[in-house]
Amino acid sequence: MTLPPWRIVFYYYTKFRRLGIWQELNDALREKIRSKAGRKLSPSAGILDSQSVKTTGVGGQRGFDAAKWVKGRKRHIVVDTLGLLLAVVVHRADIDERRGAGFVLARLFSRKAMFPRLVVIFADGGYSGDFETLVKKMYRWLLLIVRKPFGLKIFIPLPKRWIVERTFAWLNQHRRLSVDYERSVKSSEAMIQLAMIRTMLKRI
């Protein structure tokens, strides 16, 4: 496949990002897949998690995630129970889990008209504590923490948590997302939306 000159491609990519067209395409495809699977268009549950990735030398926001030993950015996403993207925020990797989760939940809440049935969000133990109360108070969502069974020494897929991990695996199959190559975090978010659009088109 031959693309037009890169300036034309970049012009439309940027224009679509600013107009929210990548988001609209993502929403339309997600609803089509949910409908095809016999699900209601608005999910009743979401799953929250983050992924730290390295950046290149192009500049822009970045920081050091001491827990993952990664210098770069953190991708916070919320997906439905099919693993399809509901919201994404990319930020510096040195921002802690709860604060980063606050960013993506605020973005999800800003689009609450699209998700009227959403009542519960599953997350791992990194989001436990006062943050659970904060989510309930601010957004009227129940944050359910899925914990590893006490004393477990081996890996097992945890209920609901494996779904968002699978979504990250889908994203990692796209070479452009193996490292964050973007100068702007908005462009990083758009690239994740584009990867999900491609993933969903293959499923339809």
C-alpha positions as CSV (number, residue, x, y, z in Angstrom):
1,M,0.0,0.0,0.0
2,T,1.4,3.4,-1.0
3,L,0.6,6.4,1.2
4,P,0.4,10.0,0.0
5,P,3.3,12.3,0.8
6,W,3.9,12.4,4.6
7,R,2.9,16.0,5.0
8,I,-0.6,15.2,3.7
9,V,-0.8,12.1,6.0
10,F,0.4,14.1,9.0
11,Y,-2.0,17.0,8.3
12,Y,-5.1,14.7,8.3
13,Y,-3.8,12.6,11.2
14,T,-3.4,15.8,13.3
15,K,-6.7,17.3,12.1
16,F,-8.6,14.1,13.0
17,R,-6.9,14.0,16.4
18,R,-7.9,17.6,17.2
19,L,-11.4,17.1,16.0
20,G,-11.8,13.9,18.0
21,I,-12.4,11.8,14.9
22,W,-10.1,9.0,16.1
23,Q,-12.2,8.9,19.3
24,E,-15.5,8.8,17.3
25,L,-14.2,5.9,15.1
26,N,-13.1,4.0,18.2
27,D,-16.5,4.5,19.8
28,A,-18.4,3.5,16.7
29,L,-16.4,0.3,16.2
30,R,-16.6,-0.6,19.9
31,E,-20.4,-0.3,19.8
32,K,-20.6,-2.4,16.6
33,I,-18.6,-5.2,18.2
34,R,-20.6,-5.1,21.4
35,S,-23.8,-5.2,19.4
36,K,-22.5,-8.1,17.4
37,A,-21.6,-10.0,20.6
38,G,-25.2,-9.4,22.0
39,R,-24.1,-6.8,24.5
40,K,-25.7,-3.5,25.2
41,L,-23.9,-0.5,23.7
42,S,-23.0,1.0,27.1
43,P,-21.0,-1.3,29.3
44,S,-21.9,-1.7,33.0
45,A,-18.4,-2.5,34.0
46,G,-14.9,-1.3,33.2
47,I,-11.3,-2.4,34.0
48,L,-8.6,0.1,34.9
49,D,-4.8,-0.4,34.7
50,S,-1.6,1.3,33.5
51,Q,1.5,0.4,31.5
52,S,4.9,2.1,31.7
53,V,6.8,2.4,28.5
54,K,10.2,3.9,27.5
55,T,10.4,7.1,25.4
56,T,12.8,8.1,22.7
57,G,14.9,11.3,22.5
58,V,12.3,13.3,20.7
59,G,11.4,15.3,23.9
60,G,8.1,16.0,25.5
61,Q,6.8,14.8,28.9
62,R,8.6,11.9,30.6
63,G,9.6,10.8,34.0
64,F,11.0,7.8,35.9
65,D,8.8,5.1,37.3
66,A,10.8,3.7,40.2
67,A,8.5,0.8,40.7
68,K,8.9,-0.5,37.1
69,W,12.4,1.0,36.6
70,V,11.3,2.7,33.4
71,K,12.1,6.2,32.2
72,G,9.3,7.4,30.0
73,R,5.6,7.6,30.1
74,K,2.6,5.8,31.6
75,R,-0.5,4.7,29.7
76,H,-3.6,4.6,31.8
77,I,-6.6,2.9,30.2
78,V,-10.1,1.8,31.0
79,V,-11.6,-1.0,28.9
80,D,-14.9,-2.8,28.9
81,T,-15.3,-6.5,29.6
82,L,-14.5,-7.3,26.0
83,G,-11.2,-5.5,26.3
84,L,-12.3,-2.6,24.1
85,L,-11.0,0.9,24.9
86,L,-13.3,3.3,26.8
87,A,-10.7,6.0,27.8
88,V,-7.0,6.6,27.6
89,V,-4.6,9.1,29.2
90,V,-0.9,9.2,28.7
91,H,1.3,11.0,31.2
92,R,4.8,11.1,32.7
93,A,5.9,7.8,34.3
94,D,6.7,9.4,37.6
95,I,3.1,10.2,38.3
96,D,1.8,7.7,40.8
97,E,-1.0,5.2,40.0
98,R,-3.8,6.8,41.9
99,R,-3.2,10.3,40.5
100,G,-2.8,8.9,36.9
101,A,-6.0,6.9,37.4
102,G,-7.7,10.1,38.5
103,F,-6.8,11.6,35.1
104,V,-8.3,8.8,33.1
105,L,-11.4,8.4,35.2
106,A,-12.0,12.2,34.9
107,R,-11.8,11.8,31.1
108,L,-14.2,8.9,31.2
109,F,-16.6,10.8,33.4
110,S,-16.5,13.7,31.0
111,R,-18.1,11.4,28.4
112,K,-20.6,9.8,30.9
113,A,-23.5,10.4,28.5
114,M,-22.0,7.6,26.4
115,F,-21.8,5.2,29.3
116,P,-25.0,5.6,31.3
117,R,-24.9,2.0,32.5
118,L,-21.4,2.1,33.9
119,V,-21.5,1.3,37.7
120,V,-18.4,-0.6,38.6
121,I,-14.7,-0.5,37.7
122,F,-12.2,-3.3,38.5
123,A,-8.6,-2.5,39.4
124,D,-5.6,-4.0,41.1
125,G,-4.3,-3.4,44.6
126,G,-2.3,-0.3,43.6
127,Y,-5.6,1.6,43.6
128,S,-6.9,0.5,46.9
129,G,-7.4,2.7,50.0
130,D,-8.8,6.2,50.1
131,F,-8.9,6.2,46.3
132,E,-11.8,3.8,46.4
133,T,-13.8,6.3,48.5
134,L,-12.8,9.2,46.3
135,V,-14.1,7.4,43.1
136,K,-17.4,6.6,44.8
137,K,-17.8,10.2,46.0
138,M,-16.8,12.0,42.8
139,Y,-18.1,9.7,40.1
140,R,-20.7,7.4,41.8
141,W,-18.8,4.4,40.5
142,L,-17.8,1.4,42.6
143,L,-14.1,0.7,42.5
144,L,-13.6,-3.1,43.1
145,I,-10.1,-4.2,43.9
146,V,-9.2,-7.6,42.5
147,R,-6.4,-9.0,44.7
148,K,-4.1,-12.0,44.2
149,P,-5.0,-14.9,46.6
150,F,-3.0,-14.7,49.8
151,G,0.2,-16.8,49.7
152,L,-0.1,-17.6,46.0
153,K,3.4,-18.2,44.5
154,I,2.5,-19.0,40.9
155,F,1.0,-16.9,38.1
156,I,-2.7,-17.3,37.5
157,P,-5.0,-15.0,35.5
158,L,-7.0,-13.0,37.9
159,P,-10.8,-12.4,37.3
160,K,-11.4,-9.3,35.2
161,R,-7.7,-8.1,35.5
162,W,-6.6,-10.4,32.7
163,I,-8.9,-8.6,30.3
164,V,-7.0,-5.3,30.5
165,E,-3.7,-7.1,30.4
166,R,-4.8,-8.7,27.1
167,T,-5.6,-5.2,25.8
168,F,-2.1,-4.1,26.5
169,A,-0.9,-7.2,24.7
170,W,-3.0,-6.2,21.7
171,L,-1.4,-2.7,21.8
172,N,2.1,-4.1,22.1
173,Q,1.6,-6.0,18.8
174,H,1.9,-2.6,17.1
175,R,5.5,-1.7,16.5
176,R,4.7,2.0,16.9
177,L,3.6,1.4,20.5
178,S,6.6,-0.8,21.6
179,V,8.2,2.5,22.7
180,D,6.5,5.9,23.0
181,Y,7.9,7.7,19.9
182,E,5.7,10.8,20.2
183,R,6.7,14.3,21.3
184,S,3.1,15.0,22.5
185,V,1.2,12.9,24.9
186,K,-2.0,13.8,22.9
187,S,-0.3,12.1,19.9
188,S,0.5,9.1,22.1
189,E,-3.1,8.8,23.0
190,A,-4.2,9.1,19.4
191,M,-1.7,6.3,18.4
192,I,-3.4,4.0,21.0
193,Q,-6.8,4.8,19.6
194,L,-5.5,4.1,16.1
195,A,-4.1,0.7,17.3
196,M,-7.5,-0.2,18.8
197,I,-9.3,0.9,15.6
198,R,-7.0,-1.4,13.6
199,T,-7.6,-4.3,16.1
200,M,-11.3,-3.9,16.0
201,L,-11.5,-3.7,12.2
202,K,-9.8,-7.1,12.1
203,R,-12.5,-8.5,14.4
204,I,-15.5,-7.2,12.3
